[in-house]
Amino acid sequence: MKYVPSKQTVRERCTSLKSWELPKQESALAPPDVWTNKDMDPVPPEDQTWSLWTWMAYWATDTINLGTWETASSVIAIGLNWRDAIPIMVVGTSCVAIPMVLNGAIGARLHIPFSVIVRSSFGYYLGYFCIVSRSILAMFWLGIQGANGAICITVMISSIWPSYNNIPNRLPDNAGADWSVIGLVLQHIDFVLGITTQGMISYFLFWIIQLPLLLIPPTRLRWLFIVKLFAAPITALATLGWIVHKANGAGDLFDLPETVHGTTRIYVWLSSMSAVTGSWATLACNIPDFSRYAKSSKGQYIQLPFLPIIFTLCGVMGIITTSASYVLYGEYLWNPLQIIQHWQVSHAGRAAAFFAALSWYIAQVGTNITARVIVPWKILSSAETFLNFMGGYSVFLAPIAGIIASDYWLVKRFNIDVPALYNPRGRYRYTWGVNWRAATAFLVPVAPLLPGLGNSIAPIPGLSPGIQHLYTIDWLFGFVTAIFLYTGLSLLFPARESLSSVTIFGHEFDGEYEIERADGEKGYPMEKGGSLEGSNTLEEIHGEPTELKGIEG
């Protein structure tokens, strides 16, 4: 009950804006004048519990969701065949698994979150830009999962009370004749949003039910992830088995040729691959938020093979199910919830539909809690729109992921002064809190991709084919270009004040910080506060320490 607000708190929240202000928490590392909270501090040793099996369980639960299912199925829907879809999933997820591991290693070793790590490369204040960008783009993904969750709510309610399907749409039609300002707005709601009264009710119900769970820290929701680990895979396999049995096979989708050819097929292939990488572009940036809980930095490397495997398996189930759906219903249903809705023709069918929708609902809520708005139901309106969105928002996140990885592995060479990351006046302040090298490495790859992004949303007459084709590899272009630019600029114009010959960790022992030299030897020679006062005291550790106390091998 710790996280359930009292009646007094609820009353204050409804009557005073002041009550929404969070109390200032003391930080183990940040100066007293910096507003922060304990969750930003390095994870204490007692909470570093993630093992190899934890990582496998995490990806098993997080990958098996409607978004993964739909991504693979939608590749088929836009004109490619299954021989294209499977390599697209393997290559796409393998590409994004690389920065997942590179950036995950930072959190696993230093035990600090993405919002702190990003200051090492972007600077103390420019790092906030990355945090805001990640948050805004996460809202879109949260909205997509919410839109799918709303369909789950619709199926569950209509399975119990079939009359729910008969709710009349109270949103005005486009052809209405009310010319008042409010009337004109209402007339265009259905056109712009693409949602009905029933859909809006289900969306609000989804959020009302989900909100209390979002307020509880993920570490307190272990039971939810255990349920999701079993519920979603069982439902996916049951749906696959049922529809293949009813269709007397997997359908003719495996025999159908692609409907796009030549260079068009190549660019559709690349665009679809970017959509797959884009679906995990957010986590490629903030994976340290999870890897910081790791027992060691080695366990997180399982992501490299495991992510492509589990994603592809879920995608293949989506492809087979989509193919078999054409045999039964005369159309390719790329969203499994559309198949479940067809079960509501009998008492037994409605019961099966309810529990299947409940399983997918748990999967959506679990994904929202771990991983993450405009009009999400519009994004899900077609396979092409869905893929455009999935690939589009990686335009901004791919360079961020590349800069973070290159800063740690190539520029800083693993040596990070963790206490200085919490100080706006520390070694990572660069120029007024901004590292121009990172800013340049971010803007250069993003700029040429923006016209292509705009064209994917609304066609731009006369746009160069080269710009359009460049956009089909937006994630790879942004990630690789940012790495080369940031590394090159940092080597040509080094920010010497940000470099250290040793790693200074954020945990203290008897008032001193643990450090690690290049030879791997650890100890505690740095007094607390030493790295917070500027470069004068940091000179003591730029050379080789002559003695290390409390060595931990």
Secondary structure, DSSP 8 states (H G I E B T S, - for coil): -TTS--HHHHHHHHH-SGGGS------SSS-TTS---GGGS---GGG--B-HHHHHHHHHHHHSSHHHHHHHHHHHHTT--HHHHHHHHHHHHHHHHHHHHHHHHHHHHH---HHHHHHHHH-TTTHHHHHHHHHHHHHHHHHHHHHHHHHHHHHHHHHH-GGGGG----S--TT----SHHHHHHHTHHHHH---HHHHHHHHHHHHHHHHHHTS-GGG-HHHHHHHHHHHHHHHHHHHHHHHHHTTSS-SGGG---S--HHHHHHHHHHHHHHHHHTTHHHHHHTHHHHTTBSSSSGGGGHHHHHHHHHHHHHHHHHHHHHHHHHHHSS---SHHHHHHTTTTSHHHHHHHHHHHHHHHHHHHHHHHHH----HHHHTT-HHHHHHHHHHTHHHHHHHHHHHHHIIIIISTT--BGGGGG-TTSGGGTBTTB-HHHHHHHHHHHGGGHHHHHHHHS--TT--HHHHHHHTTHHHHHHHHHHHHHHHHHHHS--GGG--SSEEEEEEETTEEEEE-TTS-EEEEEETTGGGS-HHHHHHHHS--S--SS---
